[in-house]
């Protein structure tokens, strides 16, 4: 999945707090949810459970 993720990350210019446009890494909703589900940390479990309930 790691290689697949890097291929799907794109950079978009977004305005930062200082008013300048900066390239920012972005992904779509599906990929974001897959990334979160792949986190092996126990600290991520409450967030994963919340996602399961609202999804």
PDB file of N, CA, C, O and CB in Angstrom:
ATOM      1  N   UNK A   1       0.823  -1.189   0.000  1.00  0.00           N
ATOM      2  CA  UNK A   1       0.000   0.000   0.000  1.00  0.00           C
ATOM      3  C   UNK A   1       0.869   1.256   0.000  1.00  0.00           C
ATOM      4  O   UNK A   1       0.467   2.276  -0.560  1.00  0.00           O
ATOM      5  CB  UNK A   1      -0.937  -0.004   1.204  1.00  0.00           C
ATOM      6  N   UNK A   2       2.039   1.206   0.608  1.00  0.00           N
ATOM      7  CA  UNK A   2       2.865   2.408   0.739  1.00  0.00           C
ATOM      8  C   UNK A   2       3.174   3.038  -0.618  1.00  0.00           C
ATOM      9  O   UNK A   2       2.986   4.243  -0.789  1.00  0.00           O
ATOM     10  CB  UNK A   2       4.166   2.074   1.461  1.00  0.00           C
ATOM     11  N   UNK A   3       3.634   2.262  -1.568  1.00  0.00           N
ATOM     12  CA  UNK A   3       3.934   2.797  -2.884  1.00  0.00           C
ATOM     13  C   UNK A   3       2.697   3.350  -3.561  1.00  0.00           C
ATOM     14  O   UNK A   3       2.743   4.380  -4.233  1.00  0.00           O
ATOM     15  CB  UNK A   3       4.560   1.735  -3.747  1.00  0.00           C
ATOM     16  N   UNK A   4       1.595   2.652  -3.374  1.00  0.00           N
ATOM     17  CA  UNK A   4       0.328   3.087  -3.958  1.00  0.00           C
ATOM     18  C   UNK A   4      -0.079   4.449  -3.396  1.00  0.00           C
ATOM     19  O   UNK A   4      -0.574   5.305  -4.130  1.00  0.00           O
ATOM     20  CB  UNK A   4      -0.778   2.044  -3.692  1.00  0.00           C
ATOM     21  N   UNK A   5       0.127   4.644  -2.108  1.00  0.00           N
ATOM     22  CA  UNK A   5      -0.240   5.908  -1.463  1.00  0.00           C
ATOM     23  C   UNK A   5       0.570   7.054  -2.039  1.00  0.00           C
ATOM     24  O   UNK A   5       0.016   8.096  -2.387  1.00  0.00           O
ATOM     25  CB  UNK A   5      -0.033   5.824   0.056  1.00  0.00           C
ATOM     26  N   UNK A   6       1.870   6.869  -2.140  1.00  0.00           N
ATOM     27  CA  UNK A   6       2.707   7.947  -2.656  1.00  0.00           C
ATOM     28  C   UNK A   6       2.329   8.324  -4.076  1.00  0.00           C
ATOM     29  O   UNK A   6       2.451   9.489  -4.456  1.00  0.00           O
ATOM     30  CB  UNK A   6       4.164   7.548  -2.602  1.00  0.00           C
ATOM     31  N   UNK A   7       1.878   7.373  -4.858  1.00  0.00           N
ATOM     32  CA  UNK A   7       1.478   7.658  -6.238  1.00  0.00           C
ATOM     33  C   UNK A   7       0.205   8.491  -6.295  1.00  0.00           C
ATOM     34  O   UNK A   7      -0.022   9.210  -7.268  1.00  0.00           O
ATOM     35  CB  UNK A   7       1.279   6.359  -7.008  1.00  0.00           C
ATOM     36  N   UNK A   8      -0.627   8.401  -5.257  1.00  0.00           N
ATOM     37  CA  UNK A   8      -1.915   9.087  -5.285  1.00  0.00           C
ATOM     38  C   UNK A   8      -1.906  10.415  -4.544  1.00  0.00           C
ATOM     39  O   UNK A   8      -2.896  11.145  -4.584  1.00  0.00           O
ATOM     40  CB  UNK A   8      -2.970   8.203  -4.701  1.00  0.00           C
ATOM     41  N   UNK A   9      -0.816  10.741  -3.873  1.00  0.00           N
ATOM     42  CA  UNK A   9      -0.717  12.035  -3.202  1.00  0.00           C
ATOM     43  C   UNK A   9      -0.391  13.082  -4.258  1.00  0.00           C
ATOM     44  O   UNK A   9       0.519  12.901  -5.067  1.00  0.00           O
ATOM     45  CB  UNK A   9       0.369  12.016  -2.066  1.00  0.00           C
ATOM     46  N   UNK A  10      -1.130  14.160  -4.243  1.00  0.00           N
ATOM     47  CA  UNK A  10      -0.873  15.261  -5.166  1.00  0.00           C
ATOM     48  C   UNK A  10      -0.583  16.515  -4.354  1.00  0.00           C
ATOM     49  O   UNK A  10      -0.899  16.583  -3.166  1.00  0.00           O
ATOM     50  CB  UNK A  10      -2.078  15.487  -6.131  1.00  0.00           C
ATOM     51  N   UNK A  11       0.015  17.497  -4.997  1.00  0.00           N
ATOM     52  CA  UNK A  11       0.276  18.766  -4.331  1.00  0.00           C
ATOM     53  C   UNK A  11      -0.586  19.848  -4.958  1.00  0.00           C
ATOM     54  O   UNK A  11      -0.689  19.960  -6.180  1.00  0.00           O
ATOM     55  CB  UNK A  11       1.774  19.141  -4.417  1.00  0.00           C
ATOM     56  N   UNK A  12      -1.201  20.636  -4.096  1.00  0.00           N
ATOM     57  CA  UNK A  12      -2.072  21.718  -4.510  1.00  0.00           C
ATOM     58  C   UNK A  12      -1.596  22.988  -3.822  1.00  0.00           C
ATOM     59  O   UNK A  12      -1.219  22.958  -2.650  1.00  0.00           O
ATOM     60  CB  UNK A  12      -3.565  21.412  -4.171  1.00  0.00           C
ATOM     61  N   UNK A  13      -1.610  24.101  -4.541  1.00  0.00           N
ATOM     62  CA  UNK A  13      -1.241  25.368  -3.914  1.00  0.00           C
ATOM     63  C   UNK A  13      -2.409  25.840  -3.053  1.00  0.00           C
ATOM     64  O   UNK A  13      -3.541  25.973  -3.517  1.00  0.00           O
ATOM     65  CB  UNK A  13      -0.864  26.444  -4.987  1.00  0.00           C
ATOM     66  N   UNK A  14      -2.092  26.089  -1.776  1.00  0.00           N
ATOM     67  CA  UNK A  14      -3.089  26.595  -0.841  1.00  0.00           C
ATOM     68  C   UNK A  14      -2.512  27.826  -0.156  1.00  0.00           C
ATOM     69  O   UNK A  14      -1.297  27.952   0.003  1.00  0.00           O
ATOM     70  CB  UNK A  14      -3.499  25.504   0.205  1.00  0.00           C
ATOM     71  N   UNK A  15      -3.386  28.719   0.241  1.00  0.00           N
ATOM     72  CA  UNK A  15      -2.941  29.935   0.909  1.00  0.00           C
ATOM     73  C   UNK A  15      -2.653  29.614   2.374  1.00  0.00           C
ATOM     74  O   UNK A  15      -3.498  29.068   3.083  1.00  0.00           O
ATOM     75  CB  UNK A  15      -4.007  31.066   0.783  1.00  0.00           C
ATOM     76  N   UNK A  16      -1.448  29.962   2.812  1.00  0.00           N
ATOM     77  CA  UNK A  16      -1.047  29.712   4.202  1.00  0.00           C
ATOM     78  C   UNK A  16      -1.420  30.902   5.080  1.00  0.00           C
ATOM     79  O   UNK A  16      -1.923  31.915   4.594  1.00  0.00           O
ATOM     80  CB  UNK A  16       0.475  29.434   4.293  1.00  0.00           C
ATOM     81  N   UNK A  17      -1.166  30.764   6.380  1.00  0.00           N
ATOM     82  CA  UNK A  17      -1.516  31.833   7.319  1.00  0.00           C
ATOM     83  C   UNK A  17      -0.814  33.144   6.997  1.00  0.00           C
ATOM     84  O   UNK A  17      -1.335  34.221   7.288  1.00  0.00           O
ATOM     85  CB  UNK A  17      -1.177  31.413   8.733  1.00  0.00           C
ATOM     86  N   UNK A  18       0.374  33.054   6.393  1.00  0.00           N
ATOM     87  CA  UNK A  18       1.091  34.282   6.059  1.00  0.00           C
ATOM     88  C   UNK A  18       0.644  34.884   4.720  1.00  0.00           C
ATOM     89  O   UNK A  18       1.217  35.869   4.255  1.00  0.00           O
ATOM     90  CB  UNK A  18       2.582  34.008   6.021  1.00  0.00           C
ATOM     91  N   UNK A  19      -0.386  34.283   4.105  1.00  0.00           N
ATOM     92  CA  UNK A  19      -0.950  34.815   2.873  1.00  0.00           C
ATOM     93  C   UNK A  19      -0.277  34.333   1.599  1.00  0.00           C
ATOM     94  O   UNK A  19      -0.732  34.657   0.502  1.00  0.00           O
ATOM     95  CB  UNK A  19      -0.894  36.279   2.911  1.00  0.00           C
ATOM     96  N   UNK A  20       0.797  33.566   1.725  1.00  0.00           N
ATOM     97  CA  UNK A  20       1.500  33.054   0.546  1.00  0.00           C
ATOM     98  C   UNK A  20       0.900  31.720   0.113  1.00  0.00           C
ATOM     99  O   UNK A  20       0.362  30.967   0.924  1.00  0.00           O
ATOM    100  CB  UNK A  20       3.010  32.896   0.836  1.00  0.00           C
ATOM    101  N   UNK A  21       1.008  31.449  -1.186  1.00  0.00           N
ATOM    102  CA  UNK A  21       0.557  30.161  -1.697  1.00  0.00           C
ATOM    103  C   UNK A  21       1.693  29.150  -1.558  1.00  0.00           C
ATOM    104  O   UNK A  21       2.815  29.394  -2.002  1.00  0.00           O
ATOM    105  CB  UNK A  21       0.091  30.278  -3.183  1.00  0.00           C
ATOM    106  N   UNK A  22       1.390  28.023  -0.941  1.00  0.00           N
ATOM    107  CA  UNK A  22       2.402  26.998  -0.730  1.00  0.00           C
ATOM    108  C   UNK A  22       1.862  25.653  -1.205  1.00  0.00           C
ATOM    109  O   UNK A  22       0.672  25.367  -1.070  1.00  0.00           O
ATOM    110  CB  UNK A  22       2.819  26.930   0.763  1.00  0.00           C
ATOM    111  N   UNK A  23       2.758  24.825  -1.766  1.00  0.00           N
ATOM    112  CA  UNK A  23       2.350  23.489  -2.182  1.00  0.00           C
ATOM    113  C   UNK A  23       2.061  22.652  -0.947  1.00  0.00           C
ATOM    114  O   UNK A  23       2.858  22.606  -0.010  1.00  0.00           O
ATOM    115  CB  UNK A  23       3.439  22.818  -3.061  1.00  0.00           C
ATOM    116  N   UNK A  24       0.913  21.993  -0.959  1.00  0.00           N
ATOM    117  CA  UNK A  24       0.458  21.194   0.169  1.00  0.00           C
ATOM    118  C   UNK A  24       0.072  19.808  -0.335  1.00  0.00           C
ATOM    119  O   UNK A  24      -0.609  19.681  -1.353  1.00  0.00           O
ATOM    120  CB  UNK A  24      -0.738  21.877   0.895  1.00  0.00           C
ATOM    121  N   UNK A  25       0.511  18.761   0.382  1.00  0.00           N
ATOM    122  CA  UNK A  25       0.141  17.391   0.016  1.00  0.00           C
ATOM    123  C   UNK A  25      -1.330  17.168   0.344  1.00  0.00           C
ATOM    124  O   UNK A  25      -1.791  17.506   1.434  1.00  0.00           O
ATOM    125  CB  UNK A  25       1.035  16.349   0.757  1.00  0.00           C
ATOM    126  N   UNK A  26      -2.059  16.600  -0.606  1.00  0.00           N
ATOM    127  CA  UNK A  26      -3.480  16.312  -0.395  1.00  0.00           C
ATOM    128  C   UNK A  26      -3.810  14.921  -0.953  1.00  0.00           C
ATOM    129  O   UNK A  26      -3.139  14.417  -1.854  1.00  0.00           O
ATOM    130  CB  UNK A  26      -4.372  17.403  -1.071  1.00  0.00           C
ATOM    131  N   UNK A  27      -4.861  14.321  -0.388  1.00  0.00           N
ATOM    132  CA  UNK A  27      -5.379  13.043  -0.878  1.00  0.00           C
ATOM    133  C   UNK A  27      -6.901  13.130  -0.880  1.00  0.00           C
ATOM    134  O   UNK A  27      -7.479  14.014  -0.249  1.00  0.00           O
ATOM    135  CB  UNK A  27      -4.876  11.836   0.004  1.00  0.00           C
ATOM    136  N   UNK A  28      -7.537  12.222  -1.581  1.00  0.00           N
ATOM    137  CA  UNK A  28      -8.996  12.214  -1.579  1.00  0.00           C
ATOM    138  C   UNK A  28      -9.512  11.499  -0.313  1.00  0.00           C
ATOM    139  O   UNK A  28      -8.734  10.900   0.428  1.00  0.00           O
ATOM    140  CB  UNK A  28      -9.541  11.520  -2.868  1.00  0.00           C
ATOM    141  N   UNK A  29     -10.794  11.570  -0.087  1.00  0.00           N
ATOM    142  CA  UNK A  29     -11.399  11.019   1.128  1.00  0.00           C
ATOM    143  C   UNK A  29     -11.150   9.523   1.269  1.00  0.00           C
ATOM    144  O   UNK A  29     -10.835   9.045   2.359  1.00  0.00           O
ATOM    145  CB  UNK A  29     -12.892  11.289   1.135  1.00  0.00           C
ATOM    146  N   UNK A  30     -11.287   8.790   0.187  1.00  0.00           N
ATOM    147  CA  UNK A  30     -11.093   7.342   0.229  1.00  0.00           C
ATOM    148  C   UNK A  30      -9.687   6.980   0.682  1.00  0.00           C
ATOM    149  O   UNK A  30      -9.509   6.122   1.545  1.00  0.00           O
ATOM    150  CB  UNK A  30     -11.370   6.732  -1.139  1.00  0.00           C
ATOM    151  N   UNK A  31      -8.703   7.628   0.106  1.00  0.00           N
ATOM    152  CA  UNK A  31      -7.328   7.339   0.469  1.00  0.00           C
ATOM    153  C   UNK A  31      -7.043   7.763   1.905  1.00  0.00           C
ATOM    154  O   UNK A  31      -6.320   7.070   2.621  1.00  0.00           O
ATOM    155  CB  UNK A  31      -6.369   8.039  -0.490  1.00  0.00           C
ATOM    156  N   UNK A  32      -7.598   8.885   2.332  1.00  0.00           N
ATOM    157  CA  UNK A  32      -7.406   9.335   3.707  1.00  0.00           C
ATOM    158  C   UNK A  32      -7.936   8.295   4.688  1.00  0.00           C
ATOM    159  O   UNK A  32      -7.274   7.975   5.675  1.00  0.00           O
ATOM    160  CB  UNK A  32      -8.102  10.688   3.935  1.00  0.00           C
ATOM    161  N   UNK A  33      -9.114   7.773   4.422  1.00  0.00           N
ATOM    162  CA  UNK A  33      -9.684   6.755   5.306  1.00  0.00           C
ATOM    163  C   UNK A  33      -8.843   5.480   5.299  1.00  0.00           C
ATOM    164  O   UNK A  33      -8.668   4.855   6.344  1.00  0.00           O
ATOM    165  CB  UNK A  33     -11.123   6.435   4.891  1.00  0.00           C
ATOM    166  N   UNK A  34      -8.327   5.091   4.149  1.00  0.00           N
ATOM    167  CA  UNK A  34      -7.455   3.911   4.080  1.00  0.00           C
ATOM    168  C   UNK A  34      -6.174   4.128   4.866  1.00  0.00           C
ATOM    169  O   UNK A  34      -5.696   3.220   5.547  1.00  0.00           O
ATOM    170  CB  UNK A  34      -7.119   3.575   2.623  1.00  0.00           C
ATOM    171  N   UNK A  35      -5.619   5.327   4.775  1.00  0.00           N
ATOM    172  CA  UNK A  35      -4.413   5.637   5.539  1.00  0.00           C
ATOM    173  C   UNK A  35      -4.667   5.538   7.040  1.00  0.00           C
ATOM    174  O   UNK A  35      -3.870   4.958   7.776  1.00  0.00           O
ATOM    175  CB  UNK A  35      -3.906   7.036   5.185  1.00  0.00           C
ATOM    176  N   UNK A  36      -5.770   6.102   7.479  1.00  0.00           N
ATOM    177  CA  UNK A  36      -6.103   6.055   8.906  1.00  0.00           C
ATOM    178  C   UNK A  36      -6.290   4.613   9.364  1.00  0.00           C
ATOM    179  O   UNK A  36      -5.804   4.230  10.428  1.00  0.00           O
ATOM    180  CB  UNK A  36      -7.377   6.876   9.194  1.00  0.00           C
ATOM    181  N   UNK A  37      -6.987   3.820   8.572  1.00  0.00           N
ATOM    182  CA  UNK A  37      -7.216   2.421   8.941  1.00  0.00           C
ATOM    183  C   UNK A  37      -5.920   1.621   8.996  1.00  0.00           C
ATOM    184  O   UNK A  37      -5.856   0.602   9.684  1.00  0.00           O
ATOM    185  CB  UNK A  37      -8.174   1.773   7.957  1.00  0.00           C
ATOM    186  N   UNK A  38      -4.891   2.062   8.286  1.00  0.00           N
ATOM    187  CA  UNK A  38      -3.635   1.312   8.256  1.00  0.00           C
ATOM    188  C   UNK A  38      -2.696   1.656   9.414  1.00  0.00           C
ATOM    189  O   UNK A  38      -1.648   1.027   9.559  1.00  0.00           O
ATOM    190  CB  UNK A  38      -2.928   1.564   6.952  1.00  0.00           C
ATOM    191  N   UNK A  39      -3.052   2.639  10.237  1.00  0.00           N
ATOM    192  CA  UNK A  39      -2.194   3.031  11.361  1.00  0.00           C
ATOM    193  C   UNK A  39      -2.239   1.933  12.420  1.00  0.00           C
ATOM    194  O   UNK A  39      -3.315   1.623  12.932  1.00  0.00           O
ATOM    195  CB  UNK A  39      -2.643   4.407  11.965  1.00  0.00           C
ATOM    196  N   UNK A  40      -1.077   1.328  12.763  1.00  0.00           N
ATOM    197  CA  UNK A  40      -1.072   0.214  13.708  1.00  0.00           C
ATOM    198  C   UNK A  40      -1.081   0.636  15.184  1.00  0.00           C
ATOM    199  O   UNK A  40      -1.117  -0.230  16.059  1.00  0.00           O
ATOM    200  CB  UNK A  40       0.127  -0.639  13.450  1.00  0.00           C
ATOM    201  N   UNK A  41      -1.049   1.905  15.476  1.00  0.00           N
ATOM    202  CA  UNK A  41      -0.956   2.381  16.856  1.00  0.00           C
ATOM    203  C   UNK A  41      -2.267   2.202  17.618  1.00  0.00           C
ATOM    204  O   UNK A  41      -3.339   2.473  17.077  1.00  0.00           O
ATOM    205  CB  UNK A  41      -0.550   3.843  16.873  1.00  0.00           C
ATOM    206  N   UNK A  42      -2.190   1.748  18.869  1.00  0.00           N
ATOM    207  CA  UNK A  42      -3.411   1.674  19.694  1.00  0.00           C
ATOM    208  C   UNK A  42      -4.047   3.051  19.904  1.00  0.00           C
ATOM    209  O   UNK A  42      -5.248   3.150  20.155  1.00  0.00           O
ATOM    210  CB  UNK A  42      -3.090   1.043  21.056  1.00  0.00           C
ATOM    211  N   UNK A  43      -3.247   4.101  19.801  1.00  0.00           N
ATOM    212  CA  UNK A  43      -3.786   5.449  19.971  1.00  0.00           C
ATOM    213  C   UNK A  43      -4.739   5.824  18.836  1.00  0.00           C
ATOM    214  O   UNK A  43      -5.553   6.734  18.990  1.00  0.00           O
ATOM    215  CB  UNK A  43      -2.649   6.462  20.049  1.00  0.00           C
ATOM    216  N   UNK A  44      -4.647   5.143  17.716  1.00  0.00           N
ATOM    217  CA  UNK A  44      -5.522   5.434  16.579  1.00  0.00           C
ATOM    218  C   UNK A  44      -6.874   4.726  16.694  1.00  0.00           C
ATOM    219  O   UNK A  44      -7.813   5.063  15.973  1.00  0.00           O
ATOM    220  CB  UNK A  44      -4.838   5.027  15.282  1.00  0.00           C
ATOM    221  N   UNK A  45      -6.974   3.758  17.589  1.00  0.00           N
ATOM    222  CA  UNK A  45      -8.203   2.956  17.681  1.00  0.00           C
ATOM    223  C   UNK A  45      -9.456   3.769  17.986  1.00  0.00           C
ATOM    224  O   UNK A  45     -10.482   3.524  17.351  1.00  0.00           O
ATOM    225  CB  UNK A  45      -8.038   1.910  18.737  1.00  0.00           C
ATOM    226  N   UNK A  46      -9.435   4.720  18.917  1.00  0.00           N
ATOM    227  CA  UNK A  46     -10.668   5.501  19.144  1.00  0.00           C
ATOM    228  C   UNK A  46     -11.130   6.246  17.895  1.00  0.00           C
ATOM    229  O   UNK A  46     -12.328   6.330  17.624  1.00  0.00           O
ATOM    230  CB  UNK A  46     -10.452   6.500  20.273  1.00  0.00           C
ATOM    231  N   UNK A  47     -10.192   6.777  17.147  1.00  0.00           N
ATOM    232  CA  UNK A  47     -10.549   7.480  15.920  1.00  0.00           C
ATOM    233  C   UNK A  47     -11.106   6.508  14.885  1.00  0.00           C
ATOM    234  O   UNK A  47     -12.063   6.826  14.178  1.00  0.00           O
ATOM    235  CB  UNK A  47      -9.333   8.222  15.352  1.00  0.00           C
ATOM    236  N   UNK A  48     -10.502   5.319  14.798  1.00  0.00           N
ATOM    237  CA  UNK A  48     -11.003   4.304  13.857  1.00  0.00           C
ATOM    238  C   UNK A  48     -12.422   3.889  14.233  1.00  0.00           C
ATOM    239  O   UNK A  48     -13.270   3.709  13.359  1.00  0.00           O
ATOM    240  CB  UNK A  48     -10.071   3.064  13.838  1.00  0.00           C
ATOM    241  N   UNK A  49     -12.680   3.739  15.526  1.00  0.00           N
ATOM    242  CA  UNK A  49     -14.024   3.355  15.974  1.00  0.00           C
ATOM    243  C   UNK A  49     -15.031   4.460  15.637  1.00  0.00           C
ATOM    244  O   UNK A  49     -16.152   4.180  15.213  1.00  0.00           O
ATOM    245  CB  UNK A  49     -14.029   3.066  17.502  1.00  0.00           C
ATOM    246  N   UNK A  50     -14.620   5.715  15.831  1.00  0.00           N
ATOM    247  CA  UNK A  50     -15.497   6.827  15.495  1.00  0.00           C
ATOM    248  C   UNK A  50     -15.806   6.837  14.009  1.00  0.00           C
ATOM    249  O   UNK A  50     -16.950   7.044  13.605  1.00  0.00           O
ATOM    250  CB  UNK A  50     -14.868   8.153  15.911  1.00  0.00           C
ATOM    251  N   UNK A  51     -14.777   6.611  13.192  1.00  0.00           N
ATOM    252  CA  UNK A  51     -14.984   6.569  11.735  1.00  0.00           C
ATOM    253  C   UNK A  51     -15.967   5.471  11.352  1.00  0.00           C
ATOM    254  O   UNK A  51     -16.814   5.665  10.481  1.00  0.00           O
ATOM    255  CB  UNK A  51     -13.648   6.351  11.006  1.00  0.00           C
ATOM    256  N   UNK A  52     -15.851   4.315  12.007  1.00  0.00           N
ATOM    257  CA  UNK A  52     -16.753   3.206  11.713  1.00  0.00           C
ATOM    258  C   UNK A  52     -18.201   3.573  12.049  1.00  0.00           C
ATOM    259  O   UNK A  52     -19.126   3.153  11.354  1.00  0.00           O
ATOM    260  CB  UNK A  52     -16.328   1.954  12.494  1.00  0.00           C
ATOM    261  N   UNK A  53     -18.392   4.340  13.089  1.00  0.00           N
ATOM    262  CA  UNK A  53     -19.749   4.729  13.507  1.00  0.00           C
ATOM    263  C   UNK A  53     -20.353   5.784  12.578  1.00  0.00           C
ATOM    264  O   UNK A  53     -21.534   5.711  12.238  1.00  0.00           O
ATOM    265  CB  UNK A  53     -19.726   5.261  14.945  1.00  0.00           C
ATOM    266  N   UNK A  54     -19.548   6.757  12.172  1.00  0.00           N
ATOM    267  CA  UNK A  54     -20.093   7.828  11.343  1.00  0.00           C
ATOM    268  C   UNK A  54     -20.081   7.501   9.863  1.00  0.00           C
ATOM    269  O   UNK A  54     -20.765   8.152   9.074  1.00  0.00           O
ATOM    270  CB  UNK A  54     -19.327   9.089  11.576  1.00  0.00           C
ATOM    271  N   UNK A  55     -19.302   6.490   9.480  1.00  0.00           N
ATOM    272  CA  UNK A  55     -19.171   6.135   8.069  1.00  0.00           C
ATOM    273  C   UNK A  55     -20.240   5.279   7.645  1.00  0.00           C
ATOM    274  O   UNK A  55     -20.287   4.881   6.480  1.00  0.00           O
ATOM    275  CB  UNK A  55     -17.903   5.486   7.784  1.00  0.00           C
TER     276      UNK A  55
END
